[in-house]
Amino acid sequence: MNKPPSSSHQKPTLSIIKIGGNVIDNTEKLETFLTAFCGLPGFKILVHGGGKMATKLAQDIGLEAKMVNGRRVTDAEMLKIVTMVYAGLINKNIVAQLQAQQCNAIGLSGADGNLISAKKRPIQHLKNTETGIEENIDFGFVGDLDAQSVHTKNLSVLLKSSFIPIFSAITHNGEGQLLNTNADTVASALAVALSQNYHTSLIYCFEKKGVLRNVEDEQSVITEINPTIFETLQAQNIIHSGMLPKLHNAFEAINNGVKQVFIGSADELPLLKTQKFGTRITT
């Protein structure tokens, strides 16, 4: 890895955007988002989830999708499905649409160029929130990341060669095994690793305008969340369920060198330029 510049002000800017199924599953929303993404200044990386397509394809062939505590269990057959859908059809569709807008995108999994390696999640003794019973849960071929997971040297070569990396959330263990990995975690790990050499912004885009005080009120956006506010909102059960891992990843990033972290709507991505986008995560 090249030695980081002596002054942080010399670092180039890098935006890492994560989009989920709500954008991927909506053709019009995806097209609008990709136009805004192309218009972002500086270097950029896109990380995408899988949407409903993998679940539907699994159902079509009689394979039942299993979820525990909101997380997908990935057995050997489901791994084939998510790899084909995430790293194949969805990834290449996004790349093709970006190429149509003269954005020179390159579709990637963690295995490509050995860019993101992961470790298979061990069997965990957890309380199943659906049954209320504590049990040993095997999530299957699911990959967990650590501080050494992202290999920045080759990724920086791609960025400096004017490629725009588009990552699916498929990683590998370095021993020939592909792993399904949480896309929010992939985005956070990329942002932390690359913050050594770039002024890095991490932006989580989903269907809401930000973290909401009242989920029924789109205008109740909480404009800033720090650890103290987070604890209070969690205690009041305003923040719960699927928003918790997203915020844990956001705090992991902001506490480890990432310049700024936002959570907001893909539709409002252009507002990033005015700093009026969604919810800002601070220390």
C-alpha angles and dihedrals in degrees: 000000000000116000110263116249113269092236122052088216089068093060116108118237122257128186119200112194126189121198128187139205096286089069097036093051094052114070095198095046091048093051092049092047094049090052090054091044091054089053095057112113123237128014118336142188128192123209118190137190126213111257122204096311097091092049092048094048090049090051091048090060094041097259114138117220110230122207127185119188089344094306125113119245107221114202122176094275094045090049089060090052097047092045092052093045103036102035093030124033101017095040095048093043090057091046092050092050091050091049088054087059093049092254105139097222127176120201116226146175122199089260093061109096087352085275099152124020124184141186122238109254111251122232107280131207102225141155108253103227091206096054099024088227125126110232144153107270124197110197090190120213096007119138127218122201132219138182091284097048100094116068103204102183097076092036090056089051089057092048093048089049088061095253119141108217116222110195127200114201094251113117134169139226098228091249099082099276122123117214134199109233133187108263094216089056092048090053093048093047091050091049094050095046095047094045088083089072105020140049091246128202120188117203124185111200121196139144099287129072089242139306103331128215087207117026090207092058116068090192095057093090115159099223097200135021125187125175093271093050089045092056091049094048091047092050089051089050090238089123115043145122116022094004092064099070090044091055093043088055090046093054091044088057099044091048092052106053105289109139099218139354127201135181117199151114122312087222091063099047092120088065088072087084090062095042088238095113119127121289121347118212114216139173 
